[in-house]
């Protein structure tokens, strides 16, 4: 019997699993596909406060997100890196004084500590204005962060597992029977299993309504709105490490981000969505729209044929009655239904605030199950995102080459040298190829591997079989146009 069963292996589900396991609860998480196979790997990949949210008056959301940005930077400096954003002043959209005021609030609202403040730019004479159309004379530069979103999800799930959570990917919850406790019928590639839990968490994201109707047999949800966001990746539009945030005539903003050295990531759109989110992909109109936005602001011309990769994700947002998709709040809502066995439903959320959402979710059910005190606010530098003693750049390089858990890697690298001397390099090649674990007995170490969760690529796939491109390194665009890898 589990205390908590979570359905959904995105950032919200894995975050709740990690927070709950760390507070002493028995946790089961099931995901029908891979970890981060849905919206959590189809984001704009930003850890940010949401500058545009200020004009909607969502000050609490922006303050919380900016505060969490600092926490996330300390937790995962190898997955999250600071980035400077150039915001050109667009004539006729928002005046320069309004942008400057918004950036002043943005700098001071969330307790900025490690990032540099905003500054004004003379785009007519600054090199940062070179990629832009000649009409831009004034602009601003401010700080936010870029993240490896899917890897953050995988790492969170791995830490939850190390704290005792059971993580089962490729496992679909096909029926949930409600009584004094939940009885879940699970299907893993045709093999049926049954699990019981005191509390069920619906963290299925855009599958929220489908899961409630088809599995729970209860479609009584809070008003929910599905919003589709699409992105394109094109050959790089500029030769520096800054990002751009441009304003459109419909008062939206679109990002152009440096991506994997040779490319630029452009997004996102906001379109109402209906139906099954599985296999969602950008439409030709959305790709053309993003190309048109880029052409309206950058000197280099783009055509849909230039797109080397495109992907889309669907957000499940609490419907606050806004007419336009871009005006719907990105804040999260936690709904607890205590008829018989409790059901906690998660609406909305941002990758930036997932840790705060997870802690609040456990606080909501702490009166039902005996949970320990909150711990993730003080988790910076502990087992989940370690790599102490290495600079941020060295951490990122080590992660790119040798997977995610840096302390594990460093310890095993030292062990490798002590045990194998000059043969250590060959042994490392075997480990990288997935033939052997980095340390421990070579042939009879199954129990040892299960205990220590060694995170080589093969170990990640063995413990929770997730797509290699999501679990180990950023996928470089190769195809001219394709949907999000599944």
C-alpha positions in Angstrom: 0.0 0.0 0.0 1.4 3.4 -1.1 0.7 6.6 0.6 0.7 8.4 -2.7 0.2 7.3 -6.3 1.0 9.9 -9.0 -0.1 9.6 -12.6 2.1 11.6 -14.9 5.8 11.7 -15.4 6.3 15.3 -16.3 7.9 18.0 -14.2 4.9 18.4 -11.9 4.5 14.6 -11.3 8.2 13.9 -10.7 8.5 17.0 -8.5 5.7 15.9 -6.3 7.2 12.4 -6.2 10.6 13.8 -5.1 9.1 16.1 -2.5 6.9 13.4 -1.1 9.6 10.7 -0.9 11.9 13.2 0.9 9.2 13.7 3.5 8.9 10.0 4.3 5.9 9.0 2.2 5.7 5.8 0.2 5.3 7.0 -3.4 4.4 5.3 -6.7 4.7 7.3 -10.0 3.4 5.8 -13.3 3.9 7.3 -16.7 2.4 5.9 -19.9 5.4 6.9 -22.1 8.8 8.3 -21.3 9.6 10.7 -18.5 9.2 14.2 -19.9 7.6 12.8 -23.1 4.9 15.5 -23.3 4.8 19.2 -22.4 7.8 19.1 -20.1 10.1 18.5 -23.0 8.3 20.8 -25.4 8.7 24.1 -23.5 10.6 27.2 -24.5 13.3 25.9 -22.0 13.3 29.0 -19.9 13.6 29.4 -16.1 12.1 32.9 -15.8 9.7 35.1 -13.9 7.6 35.9 -17.0 8.2 39.5 -17.9 5.0 39.9 -19.9 2.9 38.7 -16.9 3.6 42.0 -15.2 1.2 43.9 -17.5 -1.5 41.4 -16.5 -1.0 42.2 -12.9 0.1 38.7 -12.0 2.6 40.0 -9.4 2.4 37.1 -7.0 3.2 34.6 -9.9 6.1 36.7 -11.1 7.5 37.2 -7.6 7.3 33.4 -6.9 8.9 32.5 -10.2 11.7 35.0 -9.8 12.4 33.7 -6.3 12.4 30.1 -7.6 14.8 31.2 -10.4 17.4 31.8 -7.8 16.7 28.5 -6.1 16.9 26.6 -9.4 20.2 28.2 -10.3 21.7 27.0 -7.1 20.2 23.5 -7.4 21.2 22.8 -11.0 23.9 25.1 -12.3 24.9 22.4 -14.8 21.4 22.2 -16.3 20.4 25.8 -15.9 22.5 28.7 -17.1 22.1 32.5 -17.0 21.2 34.1 -20.2 20.9 37.8 -21.2 17.9 38.8 -23.2 17.7 41.7 -25.6 14.3 43.5 -25.7 14.0 46.0 -28.6 11.6 48.9 -28.1 9.0 48.4 -30.8 7.4 51.6 -32.0 3.7 51.7 -31.6 3.4 48.6 -29.3 4.8 49.5 -25.8 6.6 52.8 -25.1 10.2 52.6 -23.9 9.4 54.1 -20.5 6.9 51.2 -19.9 9.5 48.7 -20.8 12.1 50.3 -18.5 9.6 50.5 -15.6 8.6 46.8 -16.1 12.3 45.8 -16.1 12.9 47.8 -12.9 10.1 45.9 -11.2 11.3 42.7 -12.7 14.8 43.2 -11.2 13.6 44.0 -7.7 10.4 42.0 -7.3 11.9 38.5 -6.7 15.1 39.2 -4.7 17.6 39.0 -7.6 20.9 37.9 -6.2 23.3 36.3 -8.7 22.2 37.8 -12.0 23.2 41.2 -13.4 20.5 43.9 -13.6 18.8 45.3 -16.7 20.4 48.0 -18.7 19.5 50.2 -21.7 21.1 49.6 -25.1 21.7 51.9 -28.0 20.8 49.3 -30.7 21.8 51.7 -33.5 25.5 51.5 -32.4 25.7 48.3 -30.3 26.7 45.0 -31.9 23.6 43.5 -30.3 21.5 45.5 -32.7 23.3 44.2 -35.8 21.0 41.2 -36.4 17.9 43.4 -36.1 16.1 45.5 -38.6 17.5 49.0 -39.0 14.4 50.6 -37.5 15.4 49.7 -33.9 17.3 52.5 -32.1 16.6 51.7 -28.4 16.3 48.6 -26.4 17.1 46.9 -23.1 19.0 43.9 -21.9 17.9 41.9 -18.9 18.7 38.5 -17.2 16.8 35.2 -17.1 17.9 31.6 -17.5 17.9 28.8 -20.1 17.3 25.2 -19.0 17.6 21.6 -20.2 14.0 20.9 -19.4 13.7 17.2 -20.1 16.9 16.3 -18.3 15.7 18.2 -15.3 12.6 16.0 -15.2 14.7 12.8 -15.5 17.1 14.0 -12.8 14.2 14.8 -10.5 12.7 11.3 -11.0 16.0 9.7 -10.3 16.4 11.6 -7.0 12.8 10.6 -6.1 13.8 7.0 -6.7 16.9 7.3 -4.5 14.6 8.5 -1.8 12.4 5.5 -2.0 9.8 6.3 -4.7 8.9 3.7 -7.2 9.1 5.1 -10.7 7.4 3.1 -13.5 7.6 4.3 -17.0 5.9 2.8 -20.0 3.1 2.0 -17.6 -0.5 3.1 -18.2 -3.1 3.4 -15.5 -6.2 2.0 -17.2 -8.6 1.9 -14.3 -8.8 3.6 -10.9 -11.3 2.3 -8.4 -12.2 4.5 -5.5 -13.2 3.3 -2.0 -11.5 3.7 1.3 -8.3 3.6 -0.7 -7.5 3.7 -4.4 -7.1 0.5 -6.4 -5.2 1.1 -9.6 -5.1 -1.3 -12.5 -1.8 -0.8 -14.4 -0.8 -2.0 -17.8 2.8 -2.3 -18.9 3.0 -3.5 -22.5 0.2 -5.9 -22.1 1.1 -7.1 -18.6 -1.5 -6.2 -15.9 -0.6 -5.2 -12.4 -2.6 -3.8 -9.4 -1.4 -1.2 -6.9 -3.2 0.5 -3.9 -2.7 3.9 -2.5 -4.3 6.2 0.1 -4.2 9.3 -2.2 -4.2 9.6 -6.0 -2.6 12.6 -7.8 -3.7 13.4 -11.3 -0.6 15.2 -12.8 -1.3 14.2 -16.3 -1.1 17.7 -17.7 -3.0 18.0 -21.1 -4.4 14.5 -20.5 -6.2 15.8 -17.4 -9.7 15.6 -18.7 -9.2 12.4 -20.7 -7.8 10.7 -17.6 -10.6 12.0 -15.4 -13.3 10.8 -17.8 -11.9 7.5 -19.1 -10.0 6.2 -16.1 -11.5 7.9 -13.0 -15.0 7.8 -14.5 -15.6 11.4 -13.2 -15.4 14.3 -15.6 -16.2 16.8 -12.9 -13.1 19.1 -13.1 -12.5 22.8 -12.6 -12.8 24.8 -15.8 -9.8 23.7 -17.9 -8.3 25.2 -21.1 -5.8 23.5 -23.4 -3.3 25.8 -25.0 -0.9 24.7 -27.7 2.5 26.2 -28.0 4.7 25.6 -31.1 8.4 26.2 -31.7 10.8 26.0 -34.6 14.6 25.5 -34.8 16.4 27.2 -37.7 20.1 27.9 -38.6 21.3 30.5 -36.2 20.2 34.1 -36.8 23.0 35.7 -34.8 26.6 34.9 -33.7 26.6 35.7 -30.0 25.2 34.1 -26.8 22.4 36.6 -26.2 18.7 35.8 -26.7 16.0 38.1 -28.1 12.5 38.7 -27.0 10.5 40.6 -29.6 7.1 42.2 -29.5 4.4 41.3 -32.1 1.7 43.6 -33.3 -0.9 41.5 -31.5 0.9 42.4 -28.2 2.4 38.9 -27.8 6.1 38.2 -27.3 8.2 35.7 -29.1 11.7 34.4 -28.1 14.7 33.8 -30.3 17.2 31.8 -28.3 20.7 30.5 -29.1 20.3 26.7 -29.3 23.0 24.0 -29.6 25.7 26.3 -31.0 24.5 26.3 -34.6 20.8 27.0 -34.3 18.2 29.4 -33.1 15.1 28.3 -31.2 12.0 30.5 -32.0 8.7 30.3 -30.1 6.1 30.2 -28.9 2.6 30.4 -30.3 -0.6 30.4 -28.2 -3.5 28.5 -29.8 -6.5 26.9 -28.3 -6.4 23.1 -28.5 -9.0 20.3 -28.4 -8.5 16.6 -28.7 -5.9 14.0 -27.8 -2.5 15.7 -27.1 -0.6 12.6 -28.2 1.6 13.3 -31.3 0.8 17.0 -31.4 2.9 18.9 -33.9 3.1 22.4 -35.3 0.8 23.2 -38.2 2.1 24.8 -41.4 0.3 28.0 -40.4 2.1 28.1 -37.0 5.5 27.5 -38.6 4.7 30.2 -41.2 3.6 32.6 -38.4 6.9 32.1 -36.4 8.9 32.6 -39.6 6.9 35.8 -40.3 7.6 37.1 -36.8 11.3 36.5 -37.2 11.3 38.2 -40.6 9.6 41.2 -39.1 12.4 41.8 -36.6 15.6 40.2 -38.0 17.6 41.0 -41.1 18.2 37.4 -42.1 15.2 36.1 -44.0 13.5 32.8 -43.0 11.3 30.5 -45.0 9.4 27.4 -43.7 11.9 25.3 -45.8 14.7 26.6 -43.5 13.2 24.9 -40.4 15.4 22.0 -39.3 13.2 20.9 -36.4 9.8 21.8 -35.1 7.9 20.7 -31.9 4.8 21.5 -30.0 3.4 21.0 -26.5 0.0 21.4 -24.9 -0.5 23.1 -21.6 -3.5 22.4 -19.3 -4.4 25.7 -17.8 -7.0 26.7 -15.3 -9.6 28.6 -17.3 -10.1 32.0 -15.8 -12.5 33.2 -18.5 -9.9 35.1 -20.6 -10.9 35.5 -24.2 -7.4 35.2 -25.7 -5.1 32.3 -25.1 -2.1 34.5 -24.2 -4.2 36.2 -21.4 -4.9 33.0 -19.5 -2.9 32.8 -16.3 0.0 30.4 -16.2 -0.4 30.0 -12.4 -1.1 26.6 -11.0 -4.2 25.4 -9.1 -4.3 22.4 -6.7 -7.8 20.9 -6.2 -8.3 18.3 -3.5 -11.4 16.1 -3.6 -11.9 14.2 -0.4 -15.0 12.2 -1.3 -13.9 8.7 -0.1 -10.2 8.2 -1.0 -8.6 11.7 -1.7 -7.9 12.9 -5.2 -5.5 15.8 -5.8 -5.7 17.3 -9.3 -2.9 19.6 -10.6 -3.9 22.4 -13.1 -1.3 24.5 -14.9 2.1 25.3 -13.6 5.5 26.3 -15.0 8.8 24.5 -15.0 10.2 27.4 -13.1 7.9 26.9 -10.1 7.6 23.1 -10.1 9.5 22.8 -6.8 7.1 25.2 -5.1 4.1 23.5 -6.6 5.3 20.1 -5.3 5.8 21.3 -1.8 2.4 22.9 -1.7 0.8 19.7 -3.1 2.3 17.7 -0.2 1.2 20.4 2.3 -2.4 20.0 1.0 -2.5 16.3 1.9 -0.3 16.5 5.0 -3.3 16.2 7.3 -4.3 12.9 5.6 -1.0 11.1 5.6 1.9 11.7 8.0 4.4 13.7 6.1 7.7 15.1 7.4 8.7 18.8 7.1 9.4 20.5 3.8 13.0 20.0 2.7 13.4 21.0 -0.9 14.0 24.7 -0.2 17.2 23.7 1.6 18.2 21.0 -1.0 20.7 23.2 -2.9 23.9 21.3 -3.5 22.7 18.0 -2.0 22.3 14.7 -3.8 20.0 15.7 -6.6 22.2 18.3 -8.3 25.6 17.8 -7.0 29.0 18.7 -8.4 30.5 20.7 -5.5 34.0 21.9 -6.0 33.6 22.4 -9.8 32.8 25.7 -11.5 29.6 26.0 -13.5 31.3 25.7 -16.9 33.2 22.6 -15.8 30.0 21.1 -14.4 28.2 21.6 -17.7 31.1 20.1 -19.7 31.2 17.1 -17.4 27.5 16.6 -17.6 27.6 16.7 -21.4 30.3 14.1 -21.5 29.6 11.8 -18.5 25.8 12.0 -17.7 24.2 13.9 -14.9 25.2 12.9 -11.4 28.5 14.6 -11.0 29.5 13.4 -7.5 28.8 9.8 -8.7 30.9 10.4 -11.7 33.8 12.1 -9.9 33.8 9.3 -7.2 33.8 6.6 -9.8 36.5 8.3 -11.9 38.7 8.4 -8.8 37.9 4.7 -8.1 38.7 3.9 -11.7 42.2 5.4 -11.4 42.9 3.7 -8.2 41.7 0.3 -9.4 42.8 0.2 -13.0 45.7 2.7 -13.3 46.7 3.2 -16.9 43.9 0.9 -18.0 41.3 3.2 -16.6 40.7 5.0 -19.9 39.8 1.7 -21.6 37.5 0.8 -18.8 35.8 4.2 -19.1 35.2 3.6 -22.8 33.5 0.3 -21.8 31.3 2.1 -19.3 30.4 4.9 -21.8 29.4 2.2 -24.3 27.1 0.7 -21.7 28.9 -2.6 -21.3 29.9 -2.2 -17.6 29.1 0.0 -14.7 31.9 2.4 -13.8 32.6 0.8 -10.4 31.7 -2.3 -8.5 31.9 -5.9 -9.5 31.9 -6.4 -13.3 29.5 -9.3 -13.7 27.7 -9.8 -10.4 26.7 -6.3 -9.4 22.9 -6.3 -10.1 22.0 -5.6 -6.5 24.8 -3.0 -6.2 23.5 -1.2 -9.3 20.0 -1.2 -8.0 21.1 0.3 -4.7 23.3 3.0 -6.2 21.4 3.9 -9.4 24.5 4.5 -11.4 23.6 7.0 -14.1 25.4 5.9 -17.2 23.1 5.9 -20.2 22.6 2.2 -20.0 21.8 2.4 -16.3 19.2 5.1 -16.7 17.5 3.0 -19.4 17.6 -0.1 -17.3 16.1 1.5 -14.1 13.5 3.6 -15.9 13.5 3.1 -19.6 13.5 6.6 -21.1 14.5 7.8 -24.5 18.3 8.2 -24.7 18.1 11.7 -26.2 16.0 13.0 -23.3 18.0 11.3 -20.5 21.6 12.0 -21.5 22.1 15.0 -23.7 20.3 17.6 -25.7 19.0 16.3 -29.0 20.6 18.1 -31.9 18.3 18.9 -34.8 18.9 16.6 -37.8 15.8 16.3 -39.8 14.5 19.2 -41.8 11.1 19.1 -40.1 9.8 16.6 -37.6 7.5 16.4 -34.6 8.7 16.1 -31.1 10.6 12.7 -30.6 8.5 10.2 -28.8 
